[in-house]
Every structure is written in C-alpha cells, then in structure tokens.
C-alpha cells in the first residue's frame, strides 16, 4: 500500500480557488477560459465552467420520461490550467506576499497586482 506524504501533496497544489478565472493551456480545450466550479485537492483535479464537457446517456425516469443525453463538465488536471490575472488579463503564475497587516495575498507575476481583493 502506497502512503502519500500529505505535506508534499499540499505544497505542490497551486493556489487556485473556487470562482477564479482560469485558461486551459493544453489538451483538446486549449485556449478556453472559464470559472472554477469545483476543486478536488486530493486528486489534483478541478472542474471548469464549459470546459471538458462530456455527453452522458440517461435512462428514462420521472424527470426525463424519454431518457436521452445530457452534457456536463468533467474534471481536468490542475497542470492543464493557469490563473488569469484580473489586472492584465493574461495567464500567469502566482506569487505570495504578506501585507503590513499580516494578511497573505496572491500576486500576479506579470503586473504585480493583488489577485485577492
């Protein structure tokens, strides 16, 4: 049985949060942008709005008497997306800065603007 080091898993996960705007940098949906809907930190995956959509067949039930097909978002690897800076509107890496009041904020590497408002 393989045991994961919890410190290593947590430190390697980028500082992305729900409702952050991200851009897909690789894969079939490369270039698309959307908001993060859900994050699964244990498996390093996330769901982005209108990206990596799958078609799922559903059986007939009370809600869908005819059955049919629905489309929904599927998980993406975290390594396939980059945060879009709200200031310069470019995909960017994130650095952290501690303000004078002791609050830790995320900062854009390109324009040095605070991402956390």
N, C-alpha and C positions, 0 to 999 in steps of 0.2 A: 504494500500500500504506500502510495506516494504522499508525503506530507508537504504542503506548501508553507513557505515562510510568510506569515501574514505581513510582516514589515516590508518584505520585498514586493509583494503584490500591491500594497497600498502606495508605496512610494513610486512605483512605475506607472501608476494610473495618472493621466493628465488631469489638470484642474478644470474639467468641464462640469457644467451644472445643467439642471433642467431649465428649459426655455432659453438656453444660449443658442445663438445663430452659428451654424457650422457649415462648412463647404466640404463636399466629398472630393478627395484628391486622387483616388484610384478606384478601379472597378468599373462595372457596367454603367453606373450612375455618375461617373466622373463629371465634375463641374456643377452639379446641382447643389442648391443651398436649401436649408430648412432649419426649423427649430427642433431641439432635442425634446422628445416626448417622454422618454423613459431611459434610465441608466441601470445596467446590471454590472456593478463593480466587481463581483466575484468572478465573472467570466470575461471581463473587459469588452463588453458589448453595449450598444445603445440603439435606440430606435429614433430615427429622424423623420420628421413630417414629410410625406410624399416622396420618400426615397426608399429604394429596395422593396418595391411593392410586389406582393405575390398574389396569385389568384387561387382561391380556396373553394372547393366544391362543398356545398352544404346539403344535408338531407332535408326532405320536407318535414316541417313541424308547424306549430300553430302560428309562429311569426312569419314563416315563409312556406305557405301551403304548396307551392310549386317546386320548392327547393331552389337550386341554382348555384350561381357563382358570386363570390364577393372578393373584393380586393382589399388588402390591408398591408400595413408596413411590417417588414421583418427586421430582425436585428442586423446590425453592421458591426464590424470590428472597430475599436476605438482608433486603431492605427490608420484607418482609411479616411479620417476626417480631421479638419483643422478648424479652430475657432476663428470666426470672422470678427475683426475689431469694429466696434460701433463708431469709432472716430474716423479711421482711414478706409474702412470697408474693404480691407484686404485680409486674406487668410494669414494668420500669424501664430507664432509661438508665444507662450505666456511666461512672464517672469513674475516674481512676487516682491512686494515692497511693504515694509512696515511703516505706517504713518506716525506722526508725532503723538497721536492719541493712543497708539498701541494697536491699532486695527491693521490687520494684514489684508492687502488688496492685490488683485491681479492686474498686471500692467502689460500693455502691448509692446512687443519688442521693436516694432517699426516706428510708431509715433509717440511712445512713452505715455499714452493716455490711460487713465484708470478704466478698467473694464467694469468693475463693481461700482455702481452708483449709490 
